[in-house]
Amino acid sequence: MMINKEELKFDEKGLIPAIVIDDLSGKVLTLAYMNKESLDISIEEGRTCFWSRSRNCLWRKGETSGNVQKIKRIETDCDRDALTVYVEKSGPACHLGTDSCFGDRVFGDGGEGFSLEGLLELIRGRKSEKKEGSYTTYLFEKGLDKILKKVGEEATEVIIAAKAEDKAETVYEISDLIYHLMVLMVEANISGDDIMKELASRHVIDHKVKQEKMTGDK
């Protein structure tokens, strides 16, 4: 539902908290504040502009660092006193050079959890640190041709498992394929964001259907 921005409730200092979120990954990047002027600038320019409480001035994200955040949409909560700002980022969100300002744990004993981005980071580490006995490091040492050969082999295994209608085996082989594709991504210096942006830009499902129909008509 679209609302009028005049419905937003700013605090006694004229500020409203703005939670900045990566539109592709859903990761929380930072918590900043906006006043009416910085909100207007953000909407007009299509990039984040905040009010710096420490410097007491307007602050356009990326003005000096180049890490601009292009706004995809801005939402508010039911009380109209907080914002979520979904962005397409061009670099680290934190002034420390990290992807997000958040990550240091205050409470909880759980592990970091599994994520594809975390796996991709681990694979990058195997390339840079060359851990002895690591299969991933072995692939990088053998080079691109070996990696491409494994991608081809795993793709074939997926087809065989799927054709046999063996769900468990298909899941296993798809996992192998994804892993080897991620090794290829690291070798080719392709990030997860590169893939997400490409998928988001072309509405992949409808596009591929149209391609197949065009091919069939020939």
Secondary structure in CASP SS format (residue, H / E / C, confidence):
PFRMAT SS
TARGET T0000
AUTHOR 0000-0000-0000
METHOD secondary structure of the structure
MODEL  1
M C 1.00
M C 1.00
I C 1.00
N C 1.00
K H 1.00
E H 1.00
E H 1.00
L C 1.00
K C 1.00
F C 1.00
D C 1.00
E C 1.00
K C 1.00
G C 1.00
L C 1.00
I E 1.00
P E 1.00
A E 1.00
I E 1.00
V E 1.00
I E 1.00
D E 1.00
D C 1.00
L C 1.00
S C 1.00
G C 1.00
K C 1.00
V E 1.00
L E 1.00
T E 1.00
L E 1.00
A E 1.00
Y E 1.00
M E 1.00
N C 1.00
K H 1.00
E H 1.00
S H 1.00
L H 1.00
D H 1.00
I H 1.00
S H 1.00
I H 1.00
E H 1.00
E H 1.00
G C 1.00
R E 1.00
T C 1.00
C E 1.00
F E 1.00
W E 1.00
S E 1.00
R C 1.00
S C 1.00
R C 1.00
N C 1.00
C E 1.00
L E 1.00
W E 1.00
R E 1.00
K C 1.00
G C 1.00
E C 1.00
T C 1.00
S C 1.00
G C 1.00
N C 1.00
V C 1.00
Q E 1.00
K E 1.00
I E 1.00
K E 1.00
R E 1.00
I E 1.00
E E 1.00
T E 1.00
D C 1.00
C C 1.00
D C 1.00
R C 1.00
D C 1.00
A C 1.00
L E 1.00
T E 1.00
V E 1.00
Y E 1.00
V E 1.00
E E 1.00
K E 1.00
S C 1.00
G C 1.00
P C 1.00
A C 1.00
C C 1.00
H C 1.00
L C 1.00
G C 1.00
T C 1.00
D C 1.00
S C 1.00
C C 1.00
F C 1.00
G C 1.00
D C 1.00
R C 1.00
V C 1.00
F C 1.00
G C 1.00
D C 1.00
G C 1.00
G C 1.00
E C 1.00
G C 1.00
F C 1.00
S C 1.00
L H 1.00
E H 1.00
G H 1.00
L H 1.00
L H 1.00
E H 1.00
L H 1.00
I H 1.00
R H 1.00
G H 1.00
R H 1.00
K H 1.00
S H 1.00
E H 1.00
K C 1.00
K C 1.00
E C 1.00
G C 1.00
S C 1.00
Y H 1.00
T H 1.00
T H 1.00
Y H 1.00
L H 1.00
F H 1.00
E H 1.00
K H 1.00
G C 1.00
L H 1.00
D H 1.00
K H 1.00
I H 1.00
L H 1.00
K H 1.00
K H 1.00
V H 1.00
G H 1.00
E H 1.00
E H 1.00
A H 1.00
T H 1.00
E H 1.00
V H 1.00
I H 1.00
I H 1.00
A H 1.00
A H 1.00
K H 1.00
A C 1.00
E C 1.00
D C 1.00
K H 1.00
A H 1.00
E H 1.00
T H 1.00
V H 1.00
Y H 1.00
E H 1.00
I H 1.00
S H 1.00
D H 1.00
L H 1.00
I H 1.00
Y H 1.00
H H 1.00
L H 1.00
M H 1.00
V H 1.00
L H 1.00
M H 1.00
V H 1.00
E H 1.00
A C 1.00
N C 1.00
I C 1.00
S C 1.00
G H 1.00
D H 1.00
D H 1.00
I H 1.00
M H 1.00
K H 1.00
E H 1.00
L H 1.00
A H 1.00
S H 1.00
R H 1.00
H C 1.00
V H 1.00
I H 1.00
D H 1.00
H H 1.00
K H 1.00
V H 1.00
K H 1.00
Q H 1.00
E H 1.00
K H 1.00
M H 1.00
T H 1.00
G H 1.00
D H 1.00
K C 1.00
END
